Amino acid sequence: MEEAQVVESKDGTISVASAFAGHQEAVQDRDHKFLSKAVEEAYQGVDCGHGGPFGAVVVRNDEIVVSCHNMVLDYTDPTAHAEVTAIREVTCPVYCGYQLHGVYSLHFVDT
């Protein structure tokens, strides 16, 4: 599996750089707001002392449904990573029960 790194340049352009040399893919403008929210969540989690610098958002129909950060320290749960916490929240009964219906995307960052 390739390791990806989100890179933001001084002009605000965001790209995803793969660990493999020469492979780079531009992130679409619509994804920029999702990645920015995930970065915001990552910083918020660190500021609150909840865990490491990780944030995630779950998107459905181009709208953020859930945004979360790492909660490992706050929950004393080694599985409470940002992406896991986000999936747990989106699958709670408030949204749709134990199954994800429709098309979702998960945007995750490690700052």
C-alpha positions as CSV (number, residue, x, y, z in Angstrom):
1,M,0.0,0.0,0.0
2,E,1.3,3.4,-0.9
3,E,1.8,6.0,1.8
4,A,0.3,9.4,0.9
5,Q,1.3,12.8,2.2
6,V,-0.9,15.9,1.9
7,V,1.2,18.9,0.8
8,E,0.0,22.5,0.8
9,S,2.1,25.0,-1.0
10,K,2.4,28.7,-0.2
11,D,-0.2,29.6,-2.9
12,G,-2.7,27.3,-1.2
13,T,-2.5,24.5,-3.7
14,I,-2.9,21.1,-2.1
15,S,-1.6,17.9,-3.6
16,V,-1.3,14.3,-2.5
17,A,2.3,13.0,-2.8
18,S,2.8,9.3,-2.9
19,A,5.8,7.6,-1.2
20,F,6.8,6.5,-4.7
21,A,8.9,9.0,-6.6
22,G,7.3,10.8,-9.5
23,H,3.7,10.1,-8.4
24,Q,1.7,13.1,-7.5
25,E,-2.0,13.8,-7.9
26,A,-3.7,17.2,-7.6
27,V,-6.6,17.4,-5.1
28,Q,-9.8,18.8,-6.5
29,D,-11.0,22.1,-5.1
30,R,-14.0,20.5,-3.5
31,D,-11.7,18.2,-1.6
32,H,-9.7,21.2,-0.3
33,K,-12.4,22.2,2.2
34,F,-12.7,18.6,3.4
35,L,-9.0,18.2,3.9
36,S,-8.8,21.7,5.6
37,K,-11.5,20.6,8.0
38,A,-9.6,17.4,8.8
39,V,-6.5,19.5,9.5
40,E,-8.5,21.8,11.7
41,E,-9.8,18.7,13.6
42,A,-6.3,17.4,14.0
43,Y,-5.1,20.6,15.6
44,Q,-8.2,20.8,17.8
45,G,-7.5,17.3,19.1
46,V,-4.0,18.1,20.1
47,D,-5.0,21.4,21.7
48,C,-7.6,19.5,23.8
49,G,-5.2,16.8,24.8
50,H,-7.3,14.1,23.3
51,G,-4.6,12.4,21.2
52,G,-2.1,12.7,18.4
53,P,-2.4,15.1,15.4
54,F,-4.9,13.2,13.3
55,G,-8.2,14.4,11.9
56,A,-10.9,12.9,9.7
57,V,-14.1,13.9,8.0
58,V,-16.8,11.7,6.5
59,V,-18.4,13.2,3.4
60,R,-21.7,12.3,1.7
61,N,-23.1,14.2,-1.3
62,D,-20.3,16.8,-1.0
63,E,-21.3,17.7,2.5
64,I,-19.4,16.9,5.7
65,V,-21.5,14.5,7.8
66,V,-19.1,14.0,10.6
67,S,-15.7,15.5,11.6
68,C,-13.5,13.9,14.3
69,H,-10.0,13.9,15.7
70,N,-7.9,11.3,17.5
71,M,-9.5,10.4,20.8
72,V,-7.0,7.8,22.0
73,L,-5.9,9.6,25.2
74,D,-9.3,11.0,26.1
75,Y,-11.1,7.6,25.7
76,T,-8.1,5.6,26.9
77,D,-8.9,3.5,23.9
78,P,-6.0,2.6,21.5
79,T,-8.5,2.1,18.7
80,A,-10.0,5.6,18.9
81,H,-8.1,6.9,15.9
82,A,-9.6,9.8,14.0
83,E,-10.9,7.7,11.1
84,V,-12.2,5.0,13.4
85,T,-14.0,7.5,15.6
86,A,-15.5,9.2,12.5
87,I,-16.8,5.9,11.1
88,R,-18.2,5.0,14.6
89,E,-20.1,8.4,14.7
90,V,-21.5,8.1,11.2
91,T,-22.8,4.6,11.8
92,C,-24.6,5.5,15.0
93,P,-28.4,5.1,14.9
94,V,-28.8,8.9,14.4
95,Y,-27.5,8.6,10.9
96,C,-28.3,5.1,9.5
97,G,-27.7,2.3,12.0
98,Y,-24.9,-0.2,11.7
99,Q,-24.6,0.0,7.9
100,L,-23.3,2.8,5.7
101,H,-26.0,3.4,3.0
102,G,-25.1,5.4,0.0
103,V,-21.7,6.7,-1.1
104,Y,-19.4,8.2,1.5
105,S,-15.8,9.3,1.3
106,L,-13.4,9.5,4.2
107,H,-10.8,12.3,4.2
108,F,-8.0,11.7,6.7
109,V,-4.9,13.7,7.6
110,D,-1.8,13.2,9.7
111,T,-0.4,16.6,10.5
